[in-house]
Amino acid sequence: MTTPPLSHRNQAIDILRALTMTLMVFVNDLWNVSYPHWMGHADWEEDFLGLSDIVFPCFLFVVGMSIPYAIENSFSKGKSGQVVFGHILSRTLALLLMGVFLVNLEGGIAPIIGINPQIFKLLLVISFILIWNGYPKTDNPRKKMAYIILKWTGISLLAFLAIIFRDNGGNMLMPRWWGILGLIGWTYLVCATIYFFVRQNLKVLILFWGAFCIWCMLRCKTLQSGAPLLNLPEGNALEAFAQIVHIDTGAHCALTMGGIILSLLDIRTRGKARHRRAMYAAGLTSGLIILGVVSNQFWHISKLYATIPWVFYSSAIAVALYALLSWATERGKGHWFNIIGAAGTATLTCYLLPYIWYSLLRLTGVGTIRPEWCDHGILGILTCVGFSLLCVWSTHLLVKLGIKLKV
């Protein structure tokens, strides 16, 4: 078997990304229904890993797996280092901006701005689309000008919405926390920058992964003392640097760095026999599970606190899923996942679709006539499944229409 270069697309990564995004839409819709405890998030002091606690770390892991492919593909096309690093910065900025806007929506939209809250949300997503849509390349000057006008229309609309925004407490637009997109943006910036300078030096990347894991162990509260192992004095330089790039406990960066490492290990073992590659994947998964079990004797499994057992267990799940999907695609079974394929190739578009659908359902009044059986038991869960598939299929339709966010 020939080894595919990193500049080629990896179908198994696309499918894993699609599964993760579809699940993300599903668990984010669970607030509409009553659901079993294991589907939700663990509480702050609960030592537990629910389905909803697994989705975000798996997505961070997939972000990491995609980084070597994206950067090496750019270099293979002859792009300079300045251009590639500039794209890392522009992608980060886009994710941070969208994250800040979406987080501010959590505080509500005050009637004083004079715009229906649902209309405001629709205009916000439309501005995102106008700015970051992947417009087709063309030599036609009229089309080029049209695309420029659309982008600047989106920028102007976004600036207008930022100026007039007030939440229900009268507060203006401001960074509160960065939201899912913002957390992905900061993590991507750190890990993509490391890879940009290190490239395929696996030993150095593993050292960075280990450093993030150790930082996570030092900064998270232990079960025994209820305090971090490392209590740094206030205002210290190390803590200040970690806050500047929003490393926090280091858990998010450890997850994404783990994805980078898996991609490089995967590409280096592609020439091996399939049973040997399966053994490697099983060994790596087992090793991570053992690390999770051992570390769980000292720290909670907690997404909210971003602890090290959460990192190890989530990484083990991501590795096992990728191994299964890689096995399936190598045997030509990738088409089994076509039903959710759009979520893997137009992921950001899919992430924003629930904001559009929630607003449309409320504006049309359909959301208010939701039958009671949609809120309970298995039928309620199936309703959430249906909504996630609706968002995925809507993404597919938008891509057909030439609408696909690309940052």
Secondary structure, DSSP 4 states (H G I P E B T S, - for coil): -PPPPTTS--HHHHHHHHHHHHHHHHHHTGGGS---GGGSPPPTT-----HHHHHHHHHHHHHHHHHHHHHHHHHHTT--HHHHHHHHHHHHHHHHHHHHHHHHGGG---GGG-S-HHHHHHHHHHHHHHHHB-PPP---HHHHHHHHHHHHHHHHHHHHHHHH---TTSPPS--S--HHHHHHHHHHHHHHHHHHHHTT-HHHHHHHHHHHHHHHHHHSBPTTTSSBS--PPTT-HHHHHHHHTT-TTSHHHHHHHHHHHHHHHHHHTTTS-HHHHHHHHHHHHHHHHHHHHHHTTTS---TTTT-HHHHHHHHHHHHHHHHHHHHHHHTT-GGGGGGGTHHHHSHHHHHHHHHHHHHHHHHHTGGGG--GGGGSHHHHHHHHHHHHHHHHHHHHHHHHTT--B--
